Amino acid sequence: MFLHYLELAARSARASKGLTALMVLALALGIGACMTTLTVYHVLSGDPIPHKSARLFNVQLDAGDLVGWRAGDEPTFDLTRFDALALLRDAKGKRQAMMSGSNTAVGVNDAQVKPIFSMTRYTTSDFFAMFDAPWQFGAGWSPADDEAEARVAVISASLNDKLFAGANSVGRDIVVRGQTLRVIGVLKAWKLQPHFYDMTLGAYAETEDLFLPFTTAITLGIGHWGSMNCWASGPGGGSPLAVKSNCAWVQYWVELERPEDAAALRTYLVNYSEAQRTAGRFLRPTNVRLRNVMEWLEARRVLPADVRLQTWLAFGFLLVCIVNMVGLLLAKTLRRSGEIGVRRALGATRGAIFAQFVVEAGLLGLVGAALGLLFANGGLWLVRHSPNDYARLAELDAPMLALTLGLAIVASLCAGLLPAWRAALVTPAVQLKVQ
């Protein structure tokens, strides 16, 4: 019977090509606009590390002076190197990592290969396990390497392709700032989007190509890119990157065994802040922030407000398209009252008539989904060519493809319910008299 209903739906579509095309186009435009904005929303609001985001916490301590301070303000964005080292020594989590970013030239001992400027992350040994970095060759460094300022490095698959033609480069040398470093690991293609562990370089910055032990990078004078908040009061330390400098520029993350362990860590951080105030280092009232990944992204407003608004507007446009489709289907149904009356007189039940018109609406939904998918891809192509830093991420993935199909069918079925119900109410006697 279902195949029979499909055949009737196809005949009806051919009988009124213009009206059918208008309905399909209205639905496709609504689906295309909705899926374009919904895909962008999906990309920007997604969990970058879902299996452990509830156990990864960013740490903020308010180490600044009182100049410009106001009660209730957010604490300093990053930590000072002094505080990060203190927390690292106390090791209150399963894993912890202090880190920062830079950009430096990376070369090899071959005059034929030009040095490549690469985004660099210098960090401590837990970084790779904490953020589930995928290994292609080798592994990361050890805590002993952190202490020894070991001349070792981890590189990305992209940098490995450029320097070593994709071969296993573990044990080979690279040159950074005139110093020879031994490659101990090569990462597979790895993208954590948003770039949540350091958003001072941008929420959607590319994952780095070069990773160094924190102490090694400081010794080599790699430098620092990103935000830095410095203040004048208290003991100075010369360079802003020095241990005792009054500059906050180090990101600090902790991985806990369980999300509920955050309460104990927060208590420790409060006690640490109070101890620093007593020692005269912290001048502001204790103001600790401990946020897991999704809370951190929300606090940093990674999802732009205009994307939320555009998503709601797109759903509103889809609703208008569905309402228009309801009107067109009703008009088409009324034109077919005679046909429906004959079918009812020949024994078709109201349920059969209702099912026939619902199947017809569903068929329109399938065609609208296909055309809407083309419109959505066109819209995402325009997004990818926009100047937004997240533009390159606007791609339809498998879940969004399935959602496009499902949304189109549900929308068309919803639009077809009222016309189908109206068709089922047609009285055969009245229509036969008219005929």
N, C-alpha and C positions, 0 to 999 in steps of 0.2 A: 504493500500500500504506500509506503514511503516513497518508493521509486515512481509510483503513479503520481503522487503529489509533486515530485520534482519535475516530472514531465509536464504537468499542468502549469507549474510555475514558469517553466521555460517558454511554454506557449503564450502565457499571459505577458511575459516580458517582450516577446517578439511582436505581440499584437499592439503594444503601446510603447514603441522603442523610445520615443522622446521623453515620456513620463518616467520610464524606467531609468534612462540615462540621467535624468535630473535627480532622481532619488539616490542613485549610486554616487553621483558627484557630490551631493550634499553630505552624505555619510562619509565619503572618502576625505573631503576637506576637513570635516570635524575630527575624524580619526587621525589624519596627518598632523593637524595642528596640536592635538592633544598628545600624541605620541612623541612629537618633537620636544615639547616642553617637559613631558613626563620622563623622557630618557635623560635629559639634562639634569632634572631633579634627582633621578635615580643615581646618576653618576656622582653628583655632588653630595648627596646625603647618605651614600653607602658606607658600610663599616669596612675600613681598610684591612682589618685583621680580625674577622668575626669570632674565630675560635678562642681568642684570648683577650679581646679588647676590654673585657670586664676586669681583667687582672693586671693590666698595664696602666700605670699611674704616672702622670706628670707632676713634678714637685715645684712649688713656688714658695719662696720665703721673702719677706719684706726687709731687705737689708739696706735700703736707701736712707738718706738723711731726711730732715724735716722740711727742706726747701721745697715749696710747692705741694707739700703733702696735704691731703684732705682725708678725713675719716671716711671709711667705706670704699676708698679707691681700691682697685686691683693691686696686688703686690707686684714687685718687680718681675718683669716678664721671665727673665732667666736668673740663674744663680751666679754668684761670684765663684771664681776658681777655688778660693779658700773653703767656702761652704760645700761645694761639690766634692772636694777631696775629703772633707770631714764626714759627710754622709756616706761616701764610698767606703771609707775605712770602717765605719760602724756596720755596714752591710745588713740593713734591717729587712731586706727582701730576699726572695729566692734568687733574683738576679738584679743587678743595678748597673747603669751605664751613664757616664758623663760624656758629653760630646759637643762638638761645634763643627762649623763648616768653613770651607775656603775654596780657592781655585788656584791651581798651580800647574806648571808645565811638567809633563812626564815624558821621559825619553828612554832610549836604550843605548848601549855602547856600540852604536853603529851609525856612522856619519850619514849613511844613506836614508835613515829613518828620522824624519823631523819630529821634534818634541810636540806633544799634543797637550793643549790646555784642558784640564779635566776638573770637574767638580769633585771636591775632596771632603771626606768626612774623617775627622780624627776623633777617636773614641776609645773606650776601654773594652776589655776582652769579652764581656758578657753581651755586647751589642748584637752579635750575629745570632746567638741562640735566643735572645730575648725577642727579636723581631723576625725569627724564622727565615733567615737568609738562606736561599737555596744554593747548594754547592755544585759546581760543575767539575772542578778539580780542587784537591787539597782541602784546607780548613783554615780557621782563624788562628789568632795568636793566643797565648796563655796569659794569666795574671803575672807570671814571672817576666814575660816579655814587656808588660806594662812597666814593671819596676825597673827593668834593665835598659829601658829606652832602646829596645831591640830594633835593628835596621831591617824590618820586615814590612810587607805590604800585602793587601788583598786588592785585587782589581776586578772590574766587571767583565762580563763576556764581551761587551762592546769594545772596551779598551784592549782586551786580549786579542780580539780580531785585528785591531789596527796595529798593534805592536808586534804580535807573534803569529799572525795569520790564523788564529783560532787554535793553535796547537796547545798541548798541555805545557803551560809555562811555569809550573811549580818548580822552584829551585833556580829559575833564571833571574837575571838582574834587571832592574829598571833604575833610572837616574832621576832623582828629584832634588832640585836646588843644589846640584853638583855632588850629591851624595848617592852612593850605591845602596839600593835596598833589594832584598831578596823577596821574590814573590812566593808566598806560602799558600795562597788560595785564589781561586777564580770563581766568581759567582755566576750563576745562570742569569738569564734575563730576569730582572726583578723590579717590580713596580709596586710600591705602596702608595696608593692614591686615595685620599690626599696624603701629602708628604708630612704626616702628622708629627713625627718625632722632632722635626725642626721646621717650623713655619715662618721663621725669620727670613728664609730665602724665598718664600712664596708657598702658598698652600698646595700648589700643583707643580712644584719644581720637579725636575727629573731626579730619579735616584742616582746617587753619586757613582763615579767610575773608579775612584781611588779611596781606599780605606787604610788609615795608619793608626798605630798606637798613639794615644793622646800625648804621652810624654815625648815620643819620638818627633811628632809634629812640632811641638813647642821648641825642642832642641834644634830642629832644622830651620826654625823661623818661618814656618808655613804661612803664618798670619791668620787673619780672621775676616770672614764675610758675614754680613747679617747685622742684626741689631746689637747695640752695645749701650748700656745705660751706666754712666759714671757719675760720681758725686765727689765733693771735695773734702768733706769732714772725715775724721778718723785717720789712722795711719796710712800713708801712701805706700806704693810699691813700685815706683818707677814706671815700667811699661804697663799699659792697660791689661796685658795678658799675664802679668806677674801674679804669683800666688796671693800676695797681700794687697793687690790693687783694689781700689774701691770701684770696681766695674763689674756689672753683671752681664755675662755673655755666654754662659755655659748652660746647655740644656741638660736636664737630669730626669731620667726615667727609672722606675722601679717595677719589677714584675713580682707579684705576690703569688703564693700558693693558692689562695682562695680570695674571692672578692671581699669577704667579710673580714679579712685580716687588715683591711684599710684603716679600721678604727684604731688599732694598735699603732700603726705607722703614723697616723695623724697625731696621736698622743706623743709619740717620740719627737715629731717635728715641732710640736708646740713647746715641749720641754727644751729642745735644742735652741729654739728661738729665744726663749726666756733666759737660757744660759748666756747667749750672745748679748742680750740686752744688759744682763748683769755685768758682763765683761766690758761693756761700753762700745761694742761693735755695732749693735743694732740700736738705732735711736727711735724708730717708730714702734708703736704698739704691735704686739704679736699678731701677725696676719698671715696665716698659712692657707695655701690652697693645694688640695690633693684631688686630682680629677682623673677618671679613667679616660680611655681614648674618645669615646663618644661624647662624654661631658666636656672634654677638652676642645673637641671640634665645635661643639655648641657654644662654648664660652668664647672661642676665637671667631665666631660668626663666619665659619667657612662657607656655609650655604648662603649665598646672597639673597637679600630680601626680595629683590626684583625677580629672582627665579621662582620663588614661592608665588608671587603675584601673577607672573606669567602662566604658571601652572593652573591656578584657579581660573584665570581668564580663558585659558584653552578649554577647560572643562565646561565653562559657561558657553563657549562657542559650540562645543559638541552638543550640549543640551538644546541650543537653538536649532542646530541641524536635525536633531532627533524630532523636535516638535514640527519642523517643516516636513520631515519625512512622514510623520503621522498624518498631517493634513493631506499630503499627496496620496498616501495609501487610502485614506478615507474617500477622497474624490474618485480614485480608481475603483474602489469597492462599490460605491454607489452606481457607477457606470455599468457595473457587472451584475446589478440586482436581478435582471432577467435571467442571466445564465445561472445564478445561484438558485432562483426559484425553480427552474427546470430540474436542476440536480436534486433539490429537495423533493420535488414531486416524484422523481424516479427512485426515491428511497434513501438518499443520502441523509445521514443524521446531522444534527447541529454540531455534534462533536467532530464529525468528519469534515464539515465545512470549516470549522474553526482550525483544525489541524492543517487543512490545505493552505489556508491563508497564512498561518504561522510559518509553515515550510517555505512559502513564497518569500516572506520577509527574511527568513534565514538565508535563503539563496542570495537575496540582495546584499545581505551582510557579508557573505563570503566574497562577492565581487567587490564590494566597498572596501573590505579589508585589504585585498590585493592592491587596489588603486591607492588606498590610504597609506599602505606601506611605501609605495613609490613617493607619495607626497612627504611622508615622514623622513625618508632617506634624503630627499631634496632639502628639506628644512634643516636636517642635521649637517648636510654639506655646507649650507650657509653658515651654521653655527661654527663649524670647524674653520671657516675662513674669517671669522670675527676676531677682534684683537683680545678677547678674554683669555686669561691664562689657563682656563680649563677647556678651551675650545677643542684641542686635539683629542680630548677624551670622549667627545660626543659621538658614540658609536652604538648601534643597536646590537645588543647581545641576545643570546638564546631566550632568556626569560622575557625580555622586552618584545621579541618577535612573537612569542606565545601570547603575551598580553595584548599585542596589537590584534591578533586574530580573535582572541576571546572577547576583547572590548567591542570589536565591530559586530560580532555575532550577537552579543548581549544587547548592544544598542539597537540593532535592527529588530531583534525579537521583542524588545520593549516597545519599539515604535509600531510593531505589527500587532500587538495584543488588542488594542482598541479597534482597529479596522477588522481584525478577525472576529472579535466579539460582535461587532456590528453586522458582519456578514452572516454570522450564525443566527442572528435574530430576524433575518429576512423571511417574510411569510410567503410560502409558495402560492397560495390561492390568489393573493393580491397580484403577484407578478404574472401569473398565468392569465388573469383577466386582462391585464395590460397588454400582454403579448397577443 
